[in-house]
Amino acid sequence: MISIAAGVVRAKVLALLLGPFGIGLMGVYNSIMNTVSTISGMGIHTSGVRQIADSLGIGDEKQIACARFTLIWITRLLAVLGAIGLFVLRRNLSIWYFEEAGHEWSIAILALGVFFTVIAGSQKAVMTGFRRIGDIARSTIIGSVAGTVLAILIVWHLGQSGIAPLIVSVAFVSVLISWWYVRKIPKTSYITSIKEVYYETKSVLGLGLVFMSTAFMQVGTAFIIRFVITRKLGLDFTGYFQASWSISALYTNLVLMAMGTDYYPRLTSIHQDRAASNRLVNEQTEVAFLLSGPVILAMLSFTPIVVWLLYSGSFGATHIILRWQVLGTLFKVASWPMGFILMARGFGKTFFVTELFWNASFLIIVCLGIDRYNIEITGIAFLVSYLAYFFLIYLIVSKINHFAWTKFNKIFAVTLAGSCTVIFLSSFYADWLSYVVGGATTLIFSVYVIRFLHRIVEDVAVRVIIDKMKSLFGF
């Protein structure tokens, strides 16, 4: 909730200070930095979590020490190489992307962001592998608030010329905070040999290359989409797309990442037990629906108001994209817990193919339809791609893990999807109708979810929250 609040404040202030053009430029810079960071990270962040969690599961102290040492030091080397690579290619990227060299030194500044991002990713991976949930929560909160304050101050004083320093400073804060918490994780007395590091590196890179290829597809797709929009429609429209993308991901991504922090290592440790892993996947799906459902309904119902509140009136075209994207987010939430079965069981190639399917679908639909449907095609492509992806991933995990949704998840998914469809169609008739229909539906779902969650924690709900907050902040 604190991270969401910080994100809302940051988005609103930056939208007012930069406008659609500035937000679009920031999206492009972020895309460039994330693409290079993903390549230079080599997927070690994800495979490293698996190696540490697997070692913890079997209680092998030597393996734990080796996995941790390798993850930290190899990513430092890769971070340096990635930063140097972006710095060398700064002029070429500026000319290729913007058709001029005017952004050369802004891209050079982003090289520092690549270094900090890769390092921060490895430190977050160590915390995730050791399931340091409290430390991850604290670092997320501090990073969100500090990043928001820094971003506002930099743009306030420098305007659009401060966009690149803003992105780098946020990455630097993330490194600093995650380092502080990683150093608190107890180390073993075991000294890792060069030979052990070599074999661990081969293992981590082998699986990491698959994850890197998958992550590269995601950031590469985002990079190309922004490139196409910028070339075809201009940076203002890239800003509309960036705003829609950020809003649709603001809450749901936070829920998914928060669960994944604990869920992925836990699923990895029991992946050999199909019944237990399937039960865990169904539990996570249930939680994802319960926590995301009301927010998806609310955003779908009040899309124009949401855009105005989080950004400004100058982002009017954003709500056209956002309605389609919110519908697609429903299928993203439904698919997400199942995809972790492939990673936990080491089906790297299958996971790669499923991600390739989504990214290729999204990219092809946008490129083929942008001339006819303008910026709206980005939202349509998002929905169609995730709808097809959902059926593909369900079919695969049902084959390899004999997985099936519980009756509750099936009923809840159908009800939620039906409600979203009704609200979506009503918005084509009039905004006020979607407000009325969607508002009533959101209220009903919210009351149900609150009662359901309250029943889970019985009568100690408030005390549990208070105790967690006390523990979190050390009161």
C-alpha positions as CSV (number, residue, x, y, z in Angstrom):
1,M,0.0,0.0,0.0
2,I,2.9,2.4,0.8
3,S,4.6,1.5,-2.5
4,I,1.3,2.1,-4.4
5,A,0.9,5.5,-2.7
6,A,4.4,6.5,-3.5
7,G,4.0,5.4,-7.1
8,V,0.7,7.4,-7.4
9,V,2.4,10.6,-6.1
10,R,5.4,10.1,-8.3
11,A,3.3,9.5,-11.5
12,K,1.0,12.5,-10.8
13,V,3.8,15.0,-10.1
14,L,5.9,13.8,-13.0
15,A,2.9,13.9,-15.4
16,L,2.2,17.5,-14.4
17,L,5.9,18.6,-14.7
18,L,6.8,16.7,-17.9
19,G,3.5,16.2,-19.8
20,P,2.9,13.3,-22.3
21,F,6.1,14.1,-24.3
22,G,8.3,13.9,-21.2
23,I,6.6,10.8,-19.9
24,G,7.1,9.2,-23.3
25,L,10.8,10.1,-23.3
26,M,11.2,8.7,-19.8
27,G,9.5,5.4,-21.0
28,V,12.0,5.2,-23.9
29,Y,15.0,5.8,-21.6
30,N,13.7,3.2,-19.2
31,S,13.2,0.8,-22.0
32,I,16.8,1.2,-23.3
33,M,18.3,0.8,-19.8
34,N,16.1,-2.2,-18.9
35,T,17.0,-3.9,-22.2
36,V,20.7,-3.6,-21.7
37,S,20.4,-4.5,-18.0
38,T,18.5,-7.7,-19.0
39,I,21.2,-8.7,-21.5
40,S,24.1,-8.0,-19.1
41,G,22.3,-9.7,-16.2
42,M,22.3,-13.0,-18.2
43,G,19.2,-14.2,-16.2
44,I,21.4,-15.0,-13.2
45,H,19.0,-13.1,-10.9
46,T,16.2,-15.7,-11.5
47,S,18.4,-18.8,-11.8
48,G,20.3,-17.6,-8.7
49,V,17.1,-17.6,-6.6
50,R,16.4,-21.1,-7.7
51,Q,19.9,-22.3,-6.8
52,I,19.9,-20.7,-3.3
53,A,16.3,-21.9,-2.6
54,D,17.1,-25.4,-3.8
55,S,20.3,-25.5,-1.6
56,L,18.3,-24.3,1.4
57,G,15.7,-27.0,0.7
58,I,18.3,-29.8,1.0
59,G,20.2,-28.0,3.8
60,D,23.6,-28.1,2.0
61,E,25.7,-25.4,3.7
62,K,28.5,-25.7,1.1
63,Q,26.1,-25.4,-1.8
64,I,24.4,-22.4,-0.1
65,A,27.7,-20.5,0.4
66,C,28.8,-21.3,-3.2
67,A,25.5,-20.2,-4.7
68,R,25.5,-16.9,-2.8
69,F,29.2,-16.1,-3.5
70,T,28.8,-16.9,-7.2
71,L,25.6,-14.9,-7.6
72,I,27.1,-11.7,-6.1
73,W,30.5,-11.7,-7.8
74,I,29.5,-12.8,-11.3
75,T,26.8,-10.2,-11.5
76,R,29.3,-7.5,-10.5
77,L,31.4,-8.4,-13.5
78,L,28.4,-8.6,-15.8
79,A,27.2,-5.2,-14.5
80,V,30.5,-3.6,-15.5
81,L,30.4,-5.1,-18.9
82,G,26.8,-4.0,-19.5
83,A,27.6,-0.4,-18.5
84,I,30.6,-0.3,-20.8
85,G,28.6,-1.7,-23.7
86,L,25.8,0.9,-23.4
87,F,28.3,3.7,-23.1
88,V,30.2,2.6,-26.2
89,L,26.9,2.4,-28.2
90,R,25.4,5.6,-26.9
91,R,25.7,7.6,-30.2
92,N,24.5,4.7,-32.4
93,L,21.4,4.1,-30.2
94,S,20.5,7.8,-30.2
95,I,20.7,8.1,-34.0
96,W,18.8,4.8,-34.5
97,Y,16.0,5.5,-32.0
98,F,15.6,9.2,-32.3
99,E,17.1,9.8,-35.8
100,E,19.5,12.3,-34.2
101,A,22.5,12.3,-31.9
102,G,21.0,14.8,-29.4
103,H,20.3,12.1,-26.8
104,E,23.8,10.7,-26.8
105,W,24.9,11.9,-23.4
106,S,21.6,11.1,-21.8
107,I,22.0,7.5,-22.9
108,A,25.6,7.6,-21.6
109,I,24.2,8.5,-18.1
110,L,22.0,5.5,-18.4
111,A,25.1,3.3,-18.4
112,L,25.4,4.0,-14.7
113,G,21.8,2.9,-14.4
114,V,22.6,-0.4,-16.0
115,F,25.4,-1.0,-13.5
116,F,23.2,-0.2,-10.5
117,T,20.2,-2.2,-11.9
118,V,22.2,-5.4,-12.4
119,I,23.8,-5.2,-8.9
120,A,20.5,-4.4,-7.2
121,G,18.9,-7.4,-9.0
122,S,21.5,-9.8,-7.7
123,Q,21.1,-8.4,-4.1
124,K,17.3,-8.8,-4.3
125,A,17.8,-12.3,-5.6
126,V,19.9,-13.2,-2.6
127,M,17.2,-11.9,-0.3
128,T,14.5,-13.8,-2.2
129,G,16.5,-17.0,-2.2
130,F,16.9,-16.8,1.6
131,R,13.2,-15.8,1.9
132,R,14.0,-12.6,3.8
133,I,10.5,-11.4,3.4
134,G,10.7,-8.7,6.1
135,D,13.9,-7.3,4.6
136,I,12.4,-7.2,1.1
137,A,9.3,-5.4,2.4
138,R,11.4,-2.8,4.3
139,S,13.8,-2.2,1.3
140,T,10.8,-1.9,-1.1
141,I,9.1,0.7,1.2
142,I,12.2,2.7,1.7
143,G,13.1,2.5,-2.0
144,S,9.7,3.6,-3.1
145,V,9.5,6.6,-0.9
146,A,13.1,7.7,-1.4
147,G,12.9,7.1,-5.2
148,T,9.7,9.2,-5.3
149,V,11.3,12.1,-3.4
150,L,14.4,12.0,-5.5
151,A,12.5,11.9,-8.8
152,I,10.3,14.9,-7.9
153,L,13.3,17.0,-6.7
154,I,15.4,16.2,-9.8
155,V,12.6,16.9,-12.3
156,W,11.5,20.0,-10.4
157,H,15.0,21.5,-10.8
158,L,16.1,20.2,-14.1
159,G,12.9,19.5,-16.1
160,Q,13.2,17.2,-19.1
161,S,17.0,17.3,-18.9
162,G,16.7,15.6,-15.5
163,I,15.0,12.5,-16.8
164,A,18.1,10.4,-17.3
165,P,19.7,11.4,-13.9
166,L,16.3,10.6,-12.3
167,I,16.3,7.0,-13.6
168,V,19.9,6.5,-12.5
169,S,19.3,7.9,-9.1
170,V,16.4,5.6,-8.4
171,A,18.5,2.6,-9.4
172,F,21.3,3.8,-7.1
173,V,18.9,4.1,-4.2
174,S,17.8,0.5,-4.8
175,V,21.4,-0.7,-4.8
176,L,22.2,1.1,-1.5
177,I,19.1,-0.1,0.3
178,S,19.3,-3.7,-0.9
179,W,23.1,-3.9,0.0
180,W,22.3,-2.8,3.6
181,Y,19.8,-5.7,4.1
182,V,21.9,-8.3,2.2
183,R,24.8,-7.7,4.5
184,K,22.6,-8.7,7.5
185,I,22.1,-12.2,6.1
186,P,24.4,-14.6,8.1
187,K,27.3,-16.0,6.2
188,T,28.6,-19.5,6.6
189,S,32.3,-20.1,7.6
190,Y,32.7,-22.3,4.5
191,I,35.3,-20.8,2.0
192,T,34.3,-21.4,-1.7
193,S,37.0,-22.7,-4.0
194,I,37.6,-21.6,-7.5
195,K,36.6,-25.0,-8.9
196,E,33.3,-24.8,-7.0
197,V,32.6,-21.3,-8.3
198,Y,33.4,-22.5,-11.9
199,Y,30.9,-25.3,-11.8
200,E,28.3,-23.2,-10.0
201,T,28.7,-20.5,-12.6
202,K,28.2,-23.0,-15.4
203,S,25.0,-24.2,-13.7
204,V,23.7,-20.8,-13.0
205,L,24.5,-19.4,-16.5
206,G,23.0,-22.5,-18.2
207,L,19.6,-22.0,-16.7
208,G,20.1,-18.2,-16.5
209,L,20.5,-17.9,-20.3
210,V,17.0,-19.3,-20.7
211,F,15.6,-16.8,-18.2
212,M,17.7,-14.0,-19.7
213,S,16.3,-14.9,-23.2
214,T,12.8,-14.8,-21.8
215,A,13.3,-11.5,-19.9
216,F,15.1,-10.0,-23.0
217,M,12.0,-10.9,-25.1
218,Q,9.9,-8.9,-22.6
219,V,12.0,-5.8,-22.4
220,G,12.9,-6.1,-26.1
221,T,9.3,-6.2,-27.0
222,A,8.6,-3.1,-24.9
223,F,11.6,-1.5,-26.6
224,I,10.4,-2.2,-30.1
225,I,6.8,-1.2,-29.3
226,R,7.9,2.2,-28.0
227,F,10.1,2.5,-31.0
228,V,7.2,1.8,-33.4
229,I,4.9,4.2,-31.6
230,T,7.5,7.0,-31.5
231,R,8.3,6.6,-35.2
232,K,4.6,6.2,-36.3
233,L,2.8,8.5,-33.9
234,G,5.3,10.6,-32.0
235,L,6.6,10.8,-28.4
236,D,3.3,12.2,-27.1
237,F,1.6,8.9,-28.0
238,T,4.5,7.0,-26.5
239,G,3.6,8.9,-23.3
240,Y,0.0,7.8,-23.5
241,F,1.1,4.2,-23.9
242,Q,3.6,4.6,-21.0
243,A,0.9,6.0,-18.8
244,S,-1.5,3.2,-19.6
245,W,1.1,0.5,-19.1
246,S,2.1,2.0,-15.7
247,I,-1.5,2.3,-14.4
248,S,-2.4,-1.3,-15.4
249,A,0.7,-2.6,-13.7
250,L,0.7,-0.4,-10.7
251,Y,-1.4,-2.6,-8.3
252,T,-1.4,-6.0,-10.0
253,N,2.3,-6.2,-10.5
254,L,2.9,-5.3,-6.9
255,V,0.6,-8.1,-5.7
256,L,2.2,-10.6,-8.1
257,M,5.7,-9.6,-7.2
258,A,4.9,-9.7,-3.5
259,M,3.6,-13.2,-3.8
260,G,6.4,-14.3,-6.0
261,T,8.9,-13.2,-3.4
262,D,7.8,-16.1,-1.2
263,Y,5.9,-18.3,-3.6
264,Y,8.7,-19.0,-6.2
265,P,11.3,-20.3,-3.6
266,R,8.6,-22.2,-1.8
267,L,7.3,-23.9,-5.0
268,T,10.9,-24.7,-6.0
269,S,11.5,-26.5,-2.7
270,I,8.5,-28.8,-3.2
271,H,8.5,-29.1,-7.0
272,Q,9.0,-32.9,-6.9
273,D,5.7,-33.3,-5.0
274,R,3.1,-32.7,-7.7
275,A,0.1,-32.8,-5.4
276,A,1.7,-30.3,-3.0
277,S,2.9,-28.0,-5.7
278,N,-0.5,-28.0,-7.5
279,R,-2.2,-27.2,-4.2
280,L,0.2,-24.3,-3.7
281,V,-0.5,-23.0,-7.2
282,N,-4.2,-23.1,-6.6
283,E,-3.8,-21.2,-3.3
284,Q,-1.7,-18.5,-5.0
285,T,-4.3,-18.2,-7.8
286,E,-7.0,-17.8,-5.2
287,V,-5.1,-15.0,-3.5
288,A,-4.3,-13.3,-6.8
289,F,-8.0,-13.3,-7.7
290,L,-9.1,-12.0,-4.3
291,L,-6.5,-9.2,-4.1
292,S,-6.6,-8.1,-7.7
293,G,-10.3,-8.6,-8.6
294,P,-11.8,-5.6,-7.0
295,V,-9.0,-3.3,-8.3
296,I,-9.4,-4.6,-11.8
297,L,-13.1,-4.0,-11.7
298,A,-12.7,-0.5,-10.2
299,M,-10.1,0.6,-12.8
300,L,-12.3,-0.8,-15.6
301,S,-15.3,1.0,-14.3
302,F,-13.7,4.4,-13.7
303,T,-11.0,4.5,-16.4
304,P,-11.3,8.2,-17.4
305,I,-11.3,9.3,-13.8
306,V,-8.3,7.0,-12.9
307,V,-6.3,8.5,-15.7
308,W,-7.2,12.0,-14.7
309,L,-6.4,11.4,-11.0
310,L,-3.1,9.5,-11.6
311,Y,-1.8,11.7,-14.5
312,S,-3.7,14.7,-15.9
313,G,-6.3,15.9,-18.4
314,S,-3.6,16.0,-21.1
315,F,-3.4,12.2,-21.1
316,G,-7.0,11.8,-22.4
317,A,-6.0,9.2,-25.0
318,T,-4.6,6.9,-22.3
319,H,-8.0,5.7,-21.2
320,I,-8.7,4.2,-24.7
321,I,-5.7,1.9,-24.3
322,L,-6.2,1.3,-20.6
323,R,-9.7,-0.4,-20.8
324,W,-8.3,-3.1,-23.1
325,Q,-5.2,-3.5,-21.0
326,V,-7.1,-3.9,-17.8
327,L,-9.1,-6.7,-19.4
328,G,-5.8,-8.3,-20.4
329,T,-4.5,-7.9,-16.9
330,L,-7.3,-10.3,-15.7
331,F,-5.8,-13.1,-17.8
332,K,-2.3,-12.1,-16.8
333,V,-3.2,-12.6,-13.1
334,A,-4.9,-15.9,-13.9
335,S,-1.9,-17.2,-15.9
336,W,0.9,-16.0,-13.6
337,P,0.9,-18.6,-10.8
338,M,0.8,-21.5,-13.3
339,G,3.9,-20.2,-15.2
340,F,6.0,-20.7,-12.1
341,I,5.5,-24.5,-12.3
342,L,7.7,-24.5,-15.4
343,M,10.5,-22.5,-13.7
344,A,10.3,-24.5,-10.4
345,R,10.6,-27.8,-12.3
346,G,13.4,-26.6,-14.5
347,F,11.4,-26.7,-17.8
348,G,13.4,-23.7,-19.1
349,K,12.9,-24.4,-22.8
350,T,9.1,-24.8,-22.4
351,F,9.0,-21.6,-20.3
352,F,10.9,-19.8,-23.1
353,V,8.5,-21.0,-25.7
354,T,5.4,-19.8,-23.8
355,E,7.0,-16.3,-23.3
356,L,8.0,-16.2,-26.9
357,F,4.4,-16.9,-27.9
358,W,3.1,-14.0,-25.8
359,N,5.7,-11.5,-26.9
360,A,5.5,-12.4,-30.6
361,S,1.7,-12.2,-30.5
362,F,1.7,-8.8,-28.9
363,L,4.4,-7.4,-31.2
364,I,2.9,-8.7,-34.4
365,I,-0.6,-7.5,-33.6
366,V,0.6,-4.0,-32.8
367,C,2.8,-3.7,-35.9
368,L,0.1,-5.0,-38.2
369,G,-2.7,-2.8,-36.7
370,I,-1.1,0.5,-35.7
371,D,-1.8,2.2,-39.0
372,R,-5.5,1.3,-38.9
373,Y,-6.3,1.4,-35.2
374,N,-3.8,4.0,-34.1
375,I,-2.7,3.8,-30.4
376,E,-5.7,1.7,-29.4
377,I,-4.1,-1.4,-31.0
378,T,-1.6,-1.6,-28.1
379,G,-4.5,-2.3,-25.7
380,I,-6.2,-4.7,-28.0
381,A,-3.0,-6.6,-28.6
382,F,-2.4,-6.9,-24.9
383,L,-5.8,-8.5,-24.3
384,V,-5.7,-10.9,-27.2
385,S,-2.1,-12.0,-26.4
386,Y,-2.8,-12.7,-22.7
387,L,-6.1,-14.5,-23.5
388,A,-4.3,-16.9,-25.9
389,Y,-1.4,-17.2,-23.4
390,F,-3.7,-18.2,-20.6
391,F,-5.1,-21.2,-22.5
392,L,-1.6,-22.2,-23.7
393,I,-0.1,-22.2,-20.2
394,Y,-3.1,-24.0,-18.7
395,L,-2.8,-26.7,-21.3
396,I,0.9,-27.2,-20.7
397,V,0.9,-27.3,-16.9
398,S,-2.1,-29.7,-16.9
399,K,0.0,-32.1,-19.0
400,I,3.3,-31.9,-17.2
401,N,2.0,-31.5,-13.6
402,H,-1.5,-32.9,-13.9
403,F,-2.7,-29.5,-12.8
404,A,-6.3,-28.3,-12.6
405,W,-8.0,-25.3,-11.0
406,T,-10.1,-25.9,-8.0
407,K,-13.9,-25.4,-8.3
408,F,-13.6,-22.1,-6.3
409,N,-11.1,-20.7,-8.8
410,K,-13.1,-21.7,-11.8
411,I,-16.3,-20.1,-10.5
412,F,-14.5,-17.0,-9.3
413,A,-12.7,-16.6,-12.7
414,V,-15.9,-17.0,-14.7
415,T,-17.8,-14.5,-12.5
416,L,-15.0,-12.0,-12.6
417,A,-14.5,-12.3,-16.4
418,G,-18.3,-12.0,-16.9
419,S,-18.5,-8.8,-14.7
420,C,-15.5,-7.3,-16.5
421,T,-17.1,-7.9,-19.9
422,V,-20.4,-6.3,-18.9
423,I,-18.6,-3.2,-17.5
424,F,-16.4,-3.0,-20.6
425,L,-19.3,-3.1,-23.0
426,S,-21.3,-0.6,-21.0
427,S,-18.4,1.9,-21.4
428,F,-19.0,1.9,-25.1
429,Y,-22.5,3.2,-24.6
430,A,-21.7,5.9,-22.0
431,D,-19.1,6.6,-19.3
432,W,-21.8,7.2,-16.7
433,L,-23.3,3.7,-17.4
434,S,-19.9,2.0,-16.7
435,Y,-19.7,4.2,-13.5
436,V,-23.0,2.9,-12.3
437,V,-22.8,-0.7,-13.3
438,G,-19.1,-1.0,-12.5
439,G,-19.4,0.8,-9.2
440,A,-22.1,-1.5,-8.0
441,T,-20.2,-4.6,-9.2
442,T,-17.0,-3.4,-7.6
443,L,-18.7,-2.8,-4.3
444,I,-20.3,-6.3,-4.2
445,F,-17.0,-7.9,-5.1
446,S,-15.1,-5.8,-2.5
447,V,-17.5,-6.7,0.3
448,Y,-17.3,-10.4,-0.6
449,V,-13.4,-10.3,-0.7
450,I,-13.2,-8.5,2.6
451,R,-15.6,-11.0,4.3
452,F,-13.7,-13.9,2.7
453,L,-10.3,-12.7,3.9
454,H,-11.7,-11.8,7.3
455,R,-13.0,-15.4,7.6
456,I,-9.5,-16.7,6.8
457,V,-7.8,-14.8,9.6
458,E,-10.9,-15.1,11.8
459,D,-11.2,-12.4,14.5
460,V,-7.6,-11.5,14.7
461,A,-7.4,-9.6,11.4
462,V,-6.7,-6.1,12.9
463,R,-4.3,-7.5,15.5
464,V,-2.3,-9.4,12.8
465,I,-1.9,-6.3,10.7
466,I,-0.8,-4.2,13.7
467,D,1.7,-6.9,14.8
468,K,3.1,-7.1,11.3
469,M,3.5,-3.3,11.1
470,K,5.2,-3.3,14.5
471,S,7.6,-6.0,13.4
472,L,8.2,-4.4,10.0
473,F,9.3,-1.1,11.4
474,G,10.9,-2.4,14.6
475,F,8.5,-0.7,17.0
